[in-house]
Amino acid sequence: MNNTVTLAMGSGGVQTSELIDNIFKKNFSNPLLTSDDAAVIDFEGGRIAMTTDGFIVSPYEFAGGNIGKLSICGAVNDLACMGAEPLYLTCSFVIEEGFPLEKLEIIAGSMAETAKKAGVVIVAGDTKVAGKGQVDGVFITTTGVGRIADGISTSGAFARPGDKIIVTGDIGRHGCTILLSRESFGIDADVTSDCAPLWKNVKACLDAAKDIHVIRDATRGGVGTVLYEIASQSNVGIMLDSSKIPVADGVKGTCSLLGLEPLYLACEGRLVISAPADEADKIVEVLRAMPDSENAAVIGEVTDSDPGKVIMLTAIGAKTLLARPGGELLPRIC
């Protein structure tokens, strides 16, 4: 590990994991500290999930949303991954001196609209103004609390051989959208961020199939990184079928031109689910009937071979290791 913090340490790949393990896990270790999207806390009245997330996306406005919408979706979806109904959020703003108030109004309005859609209430917050150049426009941190229903227990450590791997829609759209809004490549691609709150989709799945083992939010590092985290936490292998992975034409074309792997592009409205094979078709059917998950699909399965690895079945029937990326993942979304 380097002696100083690098941008790669914040990209969601191997260096991020090393930073967390070597600094934060070492110093913050306790029975409740989690590698999942939110902590599960038992108390006398039941169980709650709690999460926090920071958002520093640039540009702060993009096709399909802005940093305000993103900050609500990120917290809500992290809670939903633990089977928790989102109840309350707090938010913290760090705003750069000179930031337009009309833009701040738009961001706050998006947060209010998205919170209402997600059924969550913003109950407290904090505001700081930083000097010109000390931050890039506006940074937002949201913290959320949700209630977990009885009988629901999900974790990246619960995947089992024989499980099917499901994604709740086409992948890589958010990362591709940020890339195209930030850089001029001369690419004419109609791509919009998948940013969306997904608690209602998760609840519908849990109502239809109680035995869901893993739900993970495929944000930084995309679906590929999440699958590696699941494989490591559960000590299992994962076999993907490349022909079953849904990728929008605009994302596919952009990745082909720029040499990017859609599995490692960030999503902000897509979940990865591991569930028993006899529940998979039911889960996909439920998801496809709901907004923001119409393209849900089974893309692979959990195996007892090659623990800790993700293997790809190619279009010609060959098996190849899905390489885990090192260095900084591009495009950088936060």
N, C-alpha and C positions, 0 to 999 in steps of 0.2 A: 504494500500500500504506500502511496506517495506521502510525503511529509507535509503537503499542503492540499487544500481542497481544490478539486478540479471540476470543470463543468460536467465531465463524464459521471461524476459521483451523484449528480442529480438527475440523470437521464432515465433511470429505471432499470438499467442492465446490471451486469456483474459487479461493476464498481459501486453502484448504489447499495447492493446487498453487502458488500465488504465494509462500506462505511457504516451501515446500520449495525452490523455484527461487531465490528471492532471498536466502535465508539459508543453508540447508543444502547445496544443490548447489554454491553458490558457494564455500563454505569446505571442503567435504569432497570436491570433485571428484577423481576418480582413475579409472583404466580399469575397475575392478571395481564402482564405484558404479552401482546399477541403479534403474530406474523400475518394474521388475517386482516380483512378490511376494517374491522371494528372489534373492540374488546367486548366480551360478554361478562356481565357483572351480576352475580346472584345477590338478591336482597330479600327481605322478609316477604315482600309482596309479589315476588316473581323474579323475572330476569330482564335486564335492559342491555342494550348495545350502545356503545359510545365511540365516536370517531372524531377526528379532526383532520383538516386538509388545507394546504395553502395553494393559492393560484396566482401565478405571475405570468400568464400567457401573453405572448406578443405576436401579432397585434391583439389588442384587447377586444376588438370587434372582428368578426369573421362570418363567413356565409353560414347561416344557421344559428347564430347566437352571439354572445359576448361573454366577457369574464364574469359578469353577474349571474347569468343563467348557468354558466359552467360551475360556479361556486356552490350553487344550490344542488344541482344534479350530482356533483361529486360527493357531497355529504350524504344526501338521501340514498344514493345507490350503494355507498359503503355500508350503511345501516341495513338496507334491503338484503345485501349479501349474507347477513347473519340471520335472515328471516325476521327482521325487526321492522315493525311499523314505525316510520319516522314521526316523531311528535314535536320536538323543539329544536331550534337552531339558534346559535349565537354567531355573530360575524364581526370580524375585525378588519378595518381598512387602513392601509398605509398609502397616502395619496401624495403624489409629487406636486410641489409648488408650481403653480401655473396650469394645472390640469383644468380643462374647461368644465364649468359647472353644468352646462347642458349635457355633456357626455356623462357626468356623474349621475345626473337625473335619469338618463336612459338606462344606465347600469342598475341603479336602485330599482327602477320600475321593472326591469327584467327579473330581478331577484324576487320582487313581490309577486309577479305573475307566475313564475315558476314554482315558488313556494306554495301558492294557492293550488296550482295544478297537482302538486305532490301531496297536498294535505298536511303541510307542516307549517309551524308558526315560528317566526323570528322573534325571540323574546329579549335579547340583550345584544350589546355590541360595544365596539371601541373604535375610535377614529384618531389617527395620527397623521400629521402633515410633515413630509420630509422635504429637505432642501432640493432645489433644482439639480437634477442629475443623480440624486441619491437612490431613486427608484425609477423604474420604467413605467411612468404613467400612474398605474394604480395596482396595488397588490391586495388580495382579499384572502382571509382565512376564515373558514367556517367550521364550527364544532356542532355535532348533532347527537341527540339522544333519541332512542326508539325503544319500543316495548316488544319483546320476543314472546310469541305465543307458546303455550304449553306444547310439548312434544316436538318442537322444531330445534334441530341442532345441526348446524353446518360448519364446515371448516375445511381449509386446504389439506388438512391431515386425514380426512375421512374418505378419500377416494379408494375404491376397491377394484381389484381385477374383475373384469366383466362389465363394469360400468360403461355406459355410453357417454361420450363427450358431446355436448350441445353448445352451439353459439346462438345467441338470440337474434342475430341478424347479420347482414353483410359487414365485413370487417375493414378497418383501416381508414374510414372516411374522415374522422376528425384530424388525424395526423396529416392526411393528404390535403385537407382543406387549409390547415395552418401553413403547410409548406407552400401551397399555391398562392395564398394571400400574402406571404412574406417575401417570396422570391419571384422574379420574372424569368421564366424559362421558355416563354413563347409557346406554352402548352395551353390549348383551348379545351379544358375539361370541365364538365358540369358536375362539380362535386360540392356537396353541402355536408357540414358536420352532422354527426348522428346524435349530438348532445340532447339528452332527454332524461327525465326522472322515471325510474323503472319499478318503484315499489308496487304499483298495481299489477304489473306483469308478474312480478315475483309472487305476490299474494295469490294470483290466479293459479300459478304453478303449484304452490304449496297446498291450495285447496283441492287441486286435482290429484296430486301425488305427494303424500306426506313424506315418503322415503327419498328425499333428495340429500345427497351426501355433501356436495360442494357447490357453492355459488361464489364466483369471483368477478370483480369489476375489471375489465381489460383496458385500463387507462395507460399510464406510462409503460412503455415496453410492449403494449399490445397483447394480443391473444397468445403469441409465442412465449413471451416472458411469463405470463400467468400459468401456462401449461408446464413450464419448467419448474415454477414454484410449487405447483400441485404435485408434480412427480417427485420433487425433493421432500416435501413435507410428508407425503404419504408413502414414500419409498416404493413407488410403482413405476412402471413404464407407461408411455402413452404412444399409441399408434394412430396417426392421422391419415385420412384419405384425401389427397390433394384435390381430387375431382369433386369432393363434397363441400369444400370450403367456399362459402358465398362471398364474392368480391364484386362490387359494382364496376361497370365497364370503365367509368372515368378513373377510378382508383387503379384498376388493372392496367389501363393504358399508361397512366402516369408512372406507376412502378416499373413497367416494362421499359419506358424511355429513360428513367433515371437510375435503374438498377437497384430498386428498393424491394424489400420483402413485405408484402401486405400483412403478414402475421406479426411483424414487429412495428407496425404503425399503430399509433394510439387510437383507441375508441373512447367515446364519452357517453355512449348510450347502448353498450353491448356488454353482455354478461357471458361468462363461461360456466357451464353447469355440468356436474358429474352426477349421474343417477343410474340406478339399476336398469339393465336392458329392458325389462318388462314395463318400465315406466316411461321410457324415452319417447315413444311415439305419442303417448298421451300428452306429455309436456310440450312437444313440438306443436301438436295440434292446438293446444291452448294458446301458446305464444303466437302462432300465426293468425289467430283470430283477434289479436289486440294491436292497437297502434304502437309503433316503434319496435315491433318484433315480428313483422309480417314475413321476413325472410329467414326465420329461425331454421336451423338444420342440425342434424347429427353429423359430426365431422370426423369422428374417430372413436376409439375405445381405450379403456385402461387395461393394461396387461401386467402379468407377473414377471415378464422378462425385461431386460435392460432397465432395471430400476434407476430412477433419476434422469432418464433420457427421454427425448421426444423423437420418434421415428416417423418419417414421412413415406407413405406409399405413393409413388409417382404415377403419372398418367400412363406410363408404359409397364407398370406393374413391378417396378424395382423398389427396393427399400433403401432409404438413405437417412442419415442422421440430420435432423434439423439443427443447423449450427447455432449455438447460443452466442449472440453478439457480444463483443467486448468493445471498450471505448465508448464514445458518445453516440447515442442513438439519434438518428436524424429522421424527420425534423424534430428539433427540441421544442416540446410543448409547454414546459414549465421549468 
